[in-house]
Amino acid sequence: MTTPNRASPAIQRLQLRTKLRKYRTAARLTQRQVAARMEWSPSKLLRIEAGEVGISVNDLRPLLALYAVTDEATVEELLNLARGSRKMPFTEYRDLFDKDFLSFLAMESSAFVTRSFQPLVMPGLLQTEEYAMAIIRAYTSDEFSEQQQQRMIEARMQRQEALDRDHAETYFILDESVIRRQVGGPGVMRAQLRRLAELAAHPRRSIMIFPFSRGAHAASQGPFTLFEFEEDMPPFVYLENLRGTATVSTATEHFVSYLELFWTLEAQTIKGDRVPRILLQIADHLETEPHDLHIGPSDD
């Protein structure tokens, strides 16, 4: 009997959808043909292959038979993937977030390596609750009720459990504007910077600052996040625009281009022990001299 897959539900669902697409293609069947033979609506198969919904064991068995997948070990492996992928993280927030962002949350909770560049605001994984509250209210005041905003804050705090996973590595590049902008006022920002200084001391978390003195750069147009996984999974690129909508890509050439961009930025950042020291200095100067502290590349 095949050993049950121990990967996260998000990874198992992605593995399953990739394999099902491959077997359908090998069987020379279109999505419309499969839906007709299974007596499903076309949208059901589309959503399964997109990873938006799981598939039950009872539905998977006849689907594999249709694809002529009969090897017992292979069938058992796929059934285990189906069983393990039924409970996706953050599904209780489907009424608040679109499918692309839910996919992002699933990747974030499962990635072995996360690399993020943020030019405007603190990454969600690093935000204090008060900072998150200020950001969410600024972004959503006209669209969501106070109760919905509170649930968004709850989801953001829940996301931060990803930082505590064993062996996961996270790399953050923050434009200097991220640590200068007083989101929520001096008190909220001071607490956020001190929290960031604490997080920067962790051996598997790298927090870097891209200083104003570096001038214009190739990533000025917007934030991006890169995910890599231990399992047999392609890496992901997540691009977010100013309206909050996103592009998610698994194309290898797309990932490599953004990884090279990240490394280019990384080479120009302030990093290491200097980062907590700078963050605490800015926190101490917020009320008295908020704009007088220079943190150029040669700053010691």
URCOR-V253584 format. One line per field, one symbol per residue. ss: DSSP state (a for helix, b for strand, c for the rest). phi: phi as a letter, one per 20 degrees, with the letter a starting at -180 (. if undefined). burial: # if it has 16 or more other C-alpha atoms within 10 Angstrom, else .. Layout:
ss: ???
phi: ???
burial: ???
//
This chain:
ss: ccccccccaaaaaaaaaaaaaaaaaaccccaaaaaaaacccaaaaaaaaaccccccaaaaaaaaaacccccaaaaaaaaaaaaaccccccaaacccccaaaaaaaaaaccccbbbbbbcccccaaaccaaaaaaaaaaaacccccaaaaaaaaaaaaaaaaaaaccccbbbbbbbaaaaacccccaaaaaaaaaaaaaaaccccbbbbbbcaaacccccccccbbbbbcccccccbbbbbcccccbbbbccaaaaaaaaaaaaaaacccbccaaaaaaaaaaaaaccccccccccccccc
phi: .ffgfeffgfffffffffffffffffeldefffffffeldfgfffgfffemfcecfgfefgfffffemecgfffffffffffffefdefmffdffddffffffgfffffcfeccccdceccfggfdfffffgffffffecgedcfffffffffgffffgffffeffmfdcccddfgffeefefnngffffffffffffffeffdcddcdefgffmfbfdffrfbcddccfffcffcdcddefenecddcdfgfffffffffgfffgfdeebmfffgffffffgfegeecfdeeecfgefd
burial: ....#.###########..##.##......#..##........##..##.#####....##.##.##.#.....############.###..........#################################.###...........##.##.###.##.##....#############.###.#.##########.##...########.......#...#######....######......#.##.....#..##..#..##..###...##.###.###.#........#.#...
//
